[in-house]
Amino acid sequence: MLRLFTRVKSGSSTRRTPTLSMKIRLIGAGLGLAAASAVQASYPEKPINLILSFTPGGSTDVVARTLAQGLAEDLGKAVVVENKPGAGGAIGLTYAARTAPDGYNLYFAATTNQAITASVQGNQEVSLIDDFEPIGLVAGTSHALLVSSTLPAKTVDELVALVKAAPGKYNYASHGLGTLSHLEAELFVKETGLEMTHIPYKGSSHALPDVVSGTVAMMFDSFTGSRALVADGRLRYLAVPTSTRVSYFPDIPTLSELGVKNIEVDNLFGLFAPKGTPQDVISKLAASLERVAANPDLQKRLAENAAEFKFEAPVKMGEIAAQEHRYWDDVVKAAGIQAN
């Protein structure tokens, strides 16, 4: 039987000193802590892959690339963005979950969108909640309801009247089945009593040309992807699906202001790592993410793309992701939206 201490008499008192076995254990523990510290101190030693589930050019991609630049500058290693679009975000999510959990493969999650996709598609092979470690909340941005400037509708009321006058004639686009863009439009159609056909695309950049041409009547899209087309007169913003007006586009009314209720959306982005990524690496990445979020130059760059940094630590990010999944699961079920 191994003893951890021996008793040594000193005058009238007795004190305890470590035995050899205890000394070995203490040394082992110290070596373990030293090894962990060494891992944290040396990480990263090579470029980091930042995986996302959407095409280049949209809000997710723009925010991810801004973040990648900030992390690369802060950590001293390149951060390479890898786009894996399709299936409402499920392809990128699955791909990221199966990468090595070594800190060199990170997943940039459109967290709100991911929660919707999980509910719409049902039993997914991979879960953002169960198969990833949260690193931190990154940013928030907004979508807007937009139409082609060739469409004879300059307000939401005019759009509703136009579509109602020809039931089934008009289509609406989305970033893909089960995406936030899809759900926003689906809720809008239901709330206003319209008859329209959903045309899913593989992201904003694929859908926008058809919105411009009038092939589809409308879409909910990020300001990032669409504002240049609005600026040159090819698209028109009608409203935002947020609780208050968007600060960088204060002239655009909310749907609620216009009488279209029950559509209020905060579009959140989070940084995650595959399950099993060492906690010391998670901690180092979270600290870097917090510094990046406080960088005035990067804040300005995001604001120019109608987004803003909103850092929260790993535990809080996990809570937010879980809450988003619960909330949107209720919304999807109430709306009767299914993957077919």
PAKOLRO-670803 format. One record per residue (C-alpha): residue number from 1; x, y, z; residue in one letter. Coordinates in steps of 0.1 Angstrom, whole numbers, plus 5000, padded with zeros to 4 digits. Layout:
REM PAKOLRO-670803
i=NUM; east=X; north=Y; up=Z; aa=A
...
This chain:
REM PAKOLRO-670803
i=1; east=5000; north=5000; up=5000; aa=M
i=2; east=5015; north=5034; up=4989; aa=L
i=3; east=5015; north=5062; up=5015; aa=R
i=4; east=5014; north=5098; up=5005; aa=L
i=5; east=5029; north=5112; up=5037; aa=F
i=6; east=5052; north=5101; up=5065; aa=T
i=7; east=5050; north=5115; up=5100; aa=R
i=8; east=5081; north=5133; up=5114; aa=V
i=9; east=5083; north=5143; up=5150; aa=K
i=10; east=5096; north=5177; up=5158; aa=S
i=11; east=5096; north=5185; up=5195; aa=G
i=12; east=5061; north=5179; up=5208; aa=S
i=13; east=5045; north=5183; up=5174; aa=S
i=14; east=5042; north=5160; up=5144; aa=T
i=15; east=5045; north=5172; up=5109; aa=R
i=16; east=5040; north=5154; up=5076; aa=R
i=17; east=5065; north=5153; up=5047; aa=T
i=18; east=5059; north=5139; up=5013; aa=P
i=19; east=5071; north=5103; up=5006; aa=T
i=20; east=5089; north=5094; up=4975; aa=L
i=21; east=5057; north=5083; up=4958; aa=S
i=22; east=5041; north=5116; up=4965; aa=M
i=23; east=5071; north=5135; up=4952; aa=K
i=24; east=5069; north=5115; up=4920; aa=I
i=25; east=5032; north=5124; up=4916; aa=R
i=26; east=5039; north=5161; up=4923; aa=L
i=27; east=5067; north=5161; up=4897; aa=I
i=28; east=5044; north=5144; up=4872; aa=G
i=29; east=5017; north=5169; up=4878; aa=A
i=30; east=5042; north=5197; up=4874; aa=G
i=31; east=5054; north=5182; up=4841; aa=L
i=32; east=5018; north=5180; up=4829; aa=G
i=33; east=5012; north=5216; up=4837; aa=L
i=34; east=5044; north=5226; up=4820; aa=A
i=35; east=5035; north=5206; up=4789; aa=A
i=36; east=5001; north=5222; up=4787; aa=A
i=37; east=5017; north=5256; up=4791; aa=S
i=38; east=5042; north=5247; up=4764; aa=A
i=39; east=5014; north=5238; up=4740; aa=V
i=40; east=4996; north=5270; up=4747; aa=Q
i=41; east=5028; north=5290; up=4743; aa=A
i=42; east=5038; north=5274; up=4710; aa=S
i=43; east=5003; north=5274; up=4694; aa=Y
i=44; east=4999; north=5281; up=4666; aa=P
i=45; east=5029; north=5268; up=4648; aa=E
i=46; east=5013; north=5266; up=4613; aa=K
i=47; east=4984; north=5282; up=4593; aa=P
i=48; east=4949; north=5277; up=4607; aa=I
i=49; east=4919; north=5267; up=4585; aa=N
i=50; east=4887; north=5287; up=4590; aa=L
i=51; east=4858; north=5267; up=4575; aa=I
i=52; east=4824; north=5283; up=4567; aa=L
i=53; east=4792; north=5270; up=4551; aa=S
i=54; east=4785; north=5297; up=4525; aa=F
i=55; east=4798; north=5310; up=4492; aa=T
i=56; east=4823; north=5339; up=4489; aa=P
i=57; east=4808; north=5374; up=4488; aa=G
i=58; east=4780; north=5372; up=4513; aa=G
i=59; east=4778; north=5385; up=4548; aa=S
i=60; east=4791; north=5353; up=4564; aa=T
i=61; east=4821; north=5353; up=4541; aa=D
i=62; east=4829; north=5390; up=4546; aa=V
i=63; east=4827; north=5387; up=4584; aa=V
i=64; east=4848; north=5355; up=4584; aa=A
i=65; east=4875; north=5371; up=4562; aa=R
i=66; east=4876; north=5402; up=4585; aa=T
i=67; east=4879; north=5379; up=4615; aa=L
i=68; east=4906; north=5358; up=4597; aa=A
i=69; east=4927; north=5389; up=4591; aa=Q
i=70; east=4924; north=5399; up=4627; aa=G
i=71; east=4933; north=5365; up=4641; aa=L
i=72; east=4962; north=5362; up=4617; aa=A
i=73; east=4976; north=5395; up=4628; aa=E
i=74; east=4971; north=5387; up=4665; aa=D
i=75; east=4984; north=5351; up=4665; aa=L
i=76; east=5012; north=5356; up=4640; aa=G
i=77; east=5001; north=5328; up=4616; aa=K
i=78; east=4980; north=5328; up=4584; aa=A
i=79; east=4943; north=5320; up=4588; aa=V
i=80; east=4930; north=5306; up=4556; aa=V
i=81; east=4892; north=5308; up=4548; aa=V
i=82; east=4877; north=5276; up=4533; aa=E
i=83; east=4842; north=5279; up=4518; aa=N
i=84; east=4821; north=5247; up=4519; aa=K
i=85; east=4786; north=5258; up=4508; aa=P
i=86; east=4754; north=5237; up=4503; aa=G
i=87; east=4725; north=5220; up=4521; aa=A
i=88; east=4716; north=5251; up=4541; aa=G
i=89; east=4750; north=5250; up=4558; aa=G
i=90; east=4751; north=5213; up=4566; aa=A
i=91; east=4779; north=5204; up=4542; aa=I
i=92; east=4803; north=5228; up=4558; aa=G
i=93; east=4792; north=5219; up=4593; aa=L
i=94; east=4798; north=5182; up=4587; aa=T
i=95; east=4831; north=5188; up=4570; aa=Y
i=96; east=4844; north=5209; up=4599; aa=A
i=97; east=4832; north=5184; up=4625; aa=A
i=98; east=4853; north=5157; up=4609; aa=R
i=99; east=4886; north=5176; up=4608; aa=T
i=100; east=4914; north=5170; up=4633; aa=A
i=101; east=4906; north=5186; up=4667; aa=P
i=102; east=4940; north=5201; up=4670; aa=D
i=103; east=4933; north=5239; up=4669; aa=G
i=104; east=4942; north=5242; up=4633; aa=Y
i=105; east=4907; north=5236; up=4620; aa=N
i=106; east=4880; north=5261; up=4631; aa=L
i=107; east=4844; north=5265; up=4621; aa=Y
i=108; east=4829; north=5299; up=4615; aa=F
i=109; east=4792; north=5294; up=4622; aa=A
i=110; east=4763; north=5315; up=4610; aa=A
i=111; east=4748; north=5304; up=4644; aa=T
i=112; east=4712; north=5316; up=4638; aa=T
i=113; east=4712; north=5300; up=4603; aa=N
i=114; east=4727; north=5268; up=4617; aa=Q
i=115; east=4699; north=5266; up=4643; aa=A
i=116; east=4673; north=5269; up=4616; aa=I
i=117; east=4689; north=5243; up=4594; aa=T
i=118; east=4690; north=5219; up=4623; aa=A
i=119; east=4653; north=5222; up=4629; aa=S
i=120; east=4642; north=5222; up=4592; aa=V
i=121; east=4663; north=5192; up=4582; aa=Q
i=122; east=4656; north=5172; up=4614; aa=G
i=123; east=4681; north=5145; up=4624; aa=N
i=124; east=4713; north=5159; up=4611; aa=Q
i=125; east=4745; north=5138; up=4610; aa=E
i=126; east=4764; north=5165; up=4629; aa=V
i=127; east=4753; north=5190; up=4656; aa=S
i=128; east=4768; north=5224; up=4663; aa=L
i=129; east=4759; north=5218; up=4699; aa=I
i=130; east=4772; north=5183; up=4704; aa=D
i=131; east=4801; north=5180; up=4680; aa=D
i=132; east=4819; north=5214; up=4685; aa=F
i=133; east=4836; north=5234; up=4713; aa=E
i=134; east=4824; north=5270; up=4714; aa=P
i=135; east=4852; north=5296; up=4713; aa=I
i=136; east=4832; north=5328; up=4713; aa=G
i=137; east=4805; north=5350; up=4698; aa=L
i=138; east=4820; north=5369; up=4669; aa=V
i=139; east=4795; north=5393; up=4654; aa=A
i=140; east=4759; north=5402; up=4644; aa=G
i=141; east=4744; north=5415; up=4612; aa=T
i=142; east=4711; north=5420; up=4596; aa=S
i=143; east=4691; north=5410; up=4565; aa=H
i=144; east=4668; north=5432; up=4544; aa=A
i=145; east=4638; north=5424; up=4522; aa=L
i=146; east=4648; north=5435; up=4487; aa=L
i=147; east=4633; north=5434; up=4452; aa=V
i=148; east=4644; north=5443; up=4417; aa=S
i=149; east=4641; north=5480; up=4408; aa=S
i=150; east=4622; north=5468; up=4377; aa=T
i=151; east=4595; north=5454; up=4399; aa=L
i=152; east=4566; north=5479; up=4402; aa=P
i=153; east=4567; north=5478; up=4440; aa=A
i=154; east=4584; north=5505; up=4460; aa=K
i=155; east=4569; north=5496; up=4494; aa=T
i=156; east=4560; north=5464; up=4513; aa=V
i=157; east=4523; north=5473; up=4508; aa=D
i=158; east=4528; north=5476; up=4470; aa=E
i=159; east=4547; north=5443; up=4469; aa=L
i=160; east=4519; north=5425; up=4488; aa=V
i=161; east=4493; north=5440; up=4465; aa=A
i=162; east=4512; north=5430; up=4434; aa=L
i=163; east=4517; north=5394; up=4445; aa=V
i=164; east=4481; north=5390; up=4457; aa=K
i=165; east=4468; north=5402; up=4424; aa=A
i=166; east=4484; north=5372; up=4407; aa=A
i=167; east=4485; north=5342; up=4431; aa=P
i=168; east=4512; north=5317; up=4423; aa=G
i=169; east=4528; north=5339; up=4396; aa=K
i=170; east=4557; north=5352; up=4416; aa=Y
i=171; east=4587; north=5334; up=4431; aa=N
i=172; east=4610; north=5343; up=4460; aa=Y
i=173; east=4647; north=5334; up=4463; aa=A
i=174; east=4667; north=5323; up=4493; aa=S
i=175; east=4703; north=5313; up=4502; aa=H
i=176; east=4692; north=5277; up=4503; aa=G
i=177; east=4666; north=5254; up=4518; aa=L
i=178; east=4665; north=5258; up=4556; aa=G
i=179; east=4686; north=5290; up=4556; aa=T
i=180; east=4678; north=5321; up=4575; aa=L
i=181; east=4670; north=5338; up=4542; aa=S
i=182; east=4645; north=5310; up=4535; aa=H
i=183; east=4628; north=5312; up=4568; aa=L
i=184; east=4625; north=5350; up=4568; aa=E
i=185; east=4608; north=5348; up=4534; aa=A
i=186; east=4586; north=5319; up=4544; aa=E
i=187; east=4574; north=5337; up=4575; aa=L
i=188; east=4568; north=5369; up=4555; aa=F
i=189; east=4547; north=5350; up=4529; aa=V
i=190; east=4526; north=5333; up=4556; aa=K
i=191; east=4522; north=5365; up=4576; aa=E
i=192; east=4510; north=5385; up=4546; aa=T
i=193; east=4489; north=5357; up=4531; aa=G
i=194; east=4508; north=5354; up=4498; aa=L
i=195; east=4510; north=5325; up=4473; aa=E
i=196; east=4546; north=5323; up=4461; aa=M
i=197; east=4570; north=5296; up=4451; aa=T
i=198; east=4604; north=5292; up=4469; aa=H
i=199; east=4635; north=5290; up=4447; aa=I
i=200; east=4665; north=5280; up=4468; aa=P
i=201; east=4700; north=5289; up=4456; aa=Y
i=202; east=4735; north=5281; up=4469; aa=K
i=203; east=4740; north=5314; up=4486; aa=G
i=204; east=4735; north=5351; up=4480; aa=S
i=205; east=4759; north=5355; up=4451; aa=S
i=206; east=4740; north=5328; up=4431; aa=H
i=207; east=4706; north=5342; up=4438; aa=A
i=208; east=4712; north=5380; up=4433; aa=L
i=209; east=4714; north=5380; up=4395; aa=P
i=210; east=4680; north=5364; up=4393; aa=D
i=211; east=4666; north=5390; up=4418; aa=V
i=212; east=4681; north=5418; up=4397; aa=V
i=213; east=4666; north=5404; up=4365; aa=S
i=214; east=4632; north=5399; up=4380; aa=G
i=215; east=4632; north=5361; up=4376; aa=T
i=216; east=4624; north=5360; up=4413; aa=V
i=217; east=4604; north=5388; up=4429; aa=A
i=218; east=4621; north=5391; up=4462; aa=M
i=219; east=4647; north=5378; up=4487; aa=M
i=220; east=4658; north=5385; up=4522; aa=F
i=221; east=4696; north=5391; up=4519; aa=D
i=222; east=4725; north=5406; up=4538; aa=S
i=223; east=4734; north=5442; up=4532; aa=F
i=224; east=4769; north=5430; up=4525; aa=T
i=225; east=4759; north=5411; up=4494; aa=G
i=226; east=4734; north=5434; up=4480; aa=S
i=227; east=4742; north=5470; up=4489; aa=R
i=228; east=4764; north=5477; up=4458; aa=A
i=229; east=4734; north=5466; up=4436; aa=L
i=230; east=4711; north=5489; up=4456; aa=V
i=231; east=4736; north=5518; up=4453; aa=A
i=232; east=4737; north=5515; up=4414; aa=D
i=233; east=4699; north=5513; up=4412; aa=G
i=234; east=4694; north=5476; up=4403; aa=R
i=235; east=4679; north=5465; up=4436; aa=L
i=236; east=4656; north=5482; up=4461; aa=R
i=237; east=4654; north=5477; up=4499; aa=Y
i=238; east=4619; north=5476; up=4513; aa=L
i=239; east=4622; north=5467; up=4550; aa=A
i=240; east=4643; north=5450; up=4577; aa=V
i=241; east=4631; north=5420; up=4598; aa=P
i=242; east=4646; north=5434; up=4630; aa=T
i=243; east=4631; north=5447; up=4662; aa=S
i=244; east=4645; north=5482; up=4656; aa=T
i=245; east=4658; north=5500; up=4625; aa=R
i=246; east=4694; north=5492; up=4615; aa=V
i=247; east=4718; north=5520; up=4626; aa=S
i=248; east=4738; north=5520; up=4593; aa=Y
i=249; east=4706; north=5521; up=4572; aa=F
i=250; east=4682; north=5542; up=4594; aa=P
i=251; east=4658; north=5551; up=4565; aa=D
i=252; east=4647; north=5515; up=4560; aa=I
i=253; east=4616; north=5507; up=4581; aa=P
i=254; east=4611; north=5475; up=4601; aa=T
i=255; east=4585; north=5450; up=4590; aa=L
i=256; east=4568; north=5455; up=4624; aa=S
i=257; east=4565; north=5493; up=4617; aa=E
i=258; east=4547; north=5484; up=4585; aa=L
i=259; east=4523; north=5461; up=4602; aa=G
i=260; east=4540; north=5428; up=4594; aa=V
i=261; east=4544; north=5412; up=4628; aa=K
i=262; east=4561; north=5381; up=4643; aa=N
i=263; east=4593; north=5385; up=4622; aa=I
i=264; east=4622; north=5397; up=4643; aa=E
i=265; east=4656; north=5383; up=4637; aa=V
i=266; east=4691; north=5388; up=4651; aa=D
i=267; east=4717; north=5372; up=4628; aa=N
i=268; east=4746; north=5360; up=4650; aa=L
i=269; east=4780; north=5345; up=4641; aa=F
i=270; east=4802; north=5323; up=4664; aa=G
i=271; east=4836; north=5307; up=4663; aa=L
i=272; east=4838; north=5270; up=4671; aa=F
i=273; east=4863; north=5241; up=4670; aa=A
i=274; east=4858; north=5204; up=4666; aa=P
i=275; east=4850; north=5185; up=4698; aa=K
i=276; east=4881; north=5173; up=4715; aa=G
i=277; east=4902; north=5204; up=4707; aa=T
i=278; east=4925; north=5211; up=4737; aa=P
i=279; east=4910; north=5235; up=4762; aa=Q
i=280; east=4942; north=5255; up=4765; aa=D
i=281; east=4940; north=5261; up=4727; aa=V
i=282; east=4903; north=5271; up=4731; aa=I
i=283; east=4913; north=5296; up=4758; aa=S
i=284; east=4941; north=5311; up=4737; aa=K
i=285; east=4918; north=5315; up=4707; aa=L
i=286; east=4891; north=5331; up=4728; aa=A
i=287; east=4916; north=5356; up=4742; aa=A
i=288; east=4927; north=5364; up=4707; aa=S
i=289; east=4891; north=5367; up=4695; aa=L
i=290; east=4884; north=5392; up=4723; aa=E
i=291; east=4914; north=5413; up=4713; aa=R
i=292; east=4903; north=5412; up=4676; aa=V
i=293; east=4868; north=5423; up=4685; aa=A
i=294; east=4882; north=5453; up=4702; aa=A
i=295; east=4903; north=5464; up=4673; aa=N
i=296; east=4890; north=5498; up=4660; aa=P
i=297; east=4902; north=5493; up=4625; aa=D
i=298; east=4884; north=5459; up=4622; aa=L
i=299; east=4853; north=5473; up=4639; aa=Q
i=300; east=4852; north=5500; up=4612; aa=K
i=301; east=4857; north=5475; up=4584; aa=R
i=302; east=4828; north=5454; up=4597; aa=L
i=303; east=4805; north=5485; up=4601; aa=A
i=304; east=4812; north=5494; up=4565; aa=E
i=305; east=4797; north=5460; up=4557; aa=N
i=306; east=4766; north=5465; up=4579; aa=A
i=307; east=4779; north=5442; up=4607; aa=A
i=308; east=4795; north=5446; up=4641; aa=E
i=309; east=4817; north=5426; up=4665; aa=F
i=310; east=4798; north=5412; up=4695; aa=K
i=311; east=4824; north=5392; up=4715; aa=F
i=312; east=4812; north=5367; up=4742; aa=E
i=313; east=4834; north=5341; up=4759; aa=A
i=314; east=4832; north=5303; up=4752; aa=P
i=315; east=4806; north=5294; up=4779; aa=V
i=316; east=4783; north=5323; up=4769; aa=K
i=317; east=4787; north=5313; up=4732; aa=M
i=318; east=4776; north=5278; up=4741; aa=G
i=319; east=4745; north=5292; up=4759; aa=E
i=320; east=4737; north=5314; up=4730; aa=I
i=321; east=4739; north=5286; up=4705; aa=A
i=322; east=4717; north=5264; up=4726; aa=A
i=323; east=4692; north=5292; up=4730; aa=Q
i=324; east=4691; north=5299; up=4692; aa=E
i=325; east=4685; north=5262; up=4685; aa=H
i=326; east=4655; north=5261; up=4710; aa=R
i=327; east=4640; north=5293; up=4697; aa=Y
i=328; east=4642; north=5285; up=4660; aa=W
i=329; east=4630; north=5250; up=4665; aa=D
i=330; east=4598; north=5264; up=4680; aa=D
i=331; east=4595; north=5289; up=4651; aa=V
i=332; east=4601; north=5263; up=4624; aa=V
i=333; east=4575; north=5240; up=4640; aa=K
i=334; east=4549; north=5267; up=4644; aa=A
i=335; east=4554; north=5278; up=4608; aa=A
i=336; east=4551; north=5242; up=4595; aa=G
i=337; east=4583; north=5244; up=4575; aa=I
i=338; east=4598; north=5211; up=4564; aa=Q
i=339; east=4628; north=5200; up=4543; aa=A
i=340; east=4607; north=5186; up=4514; aa=N
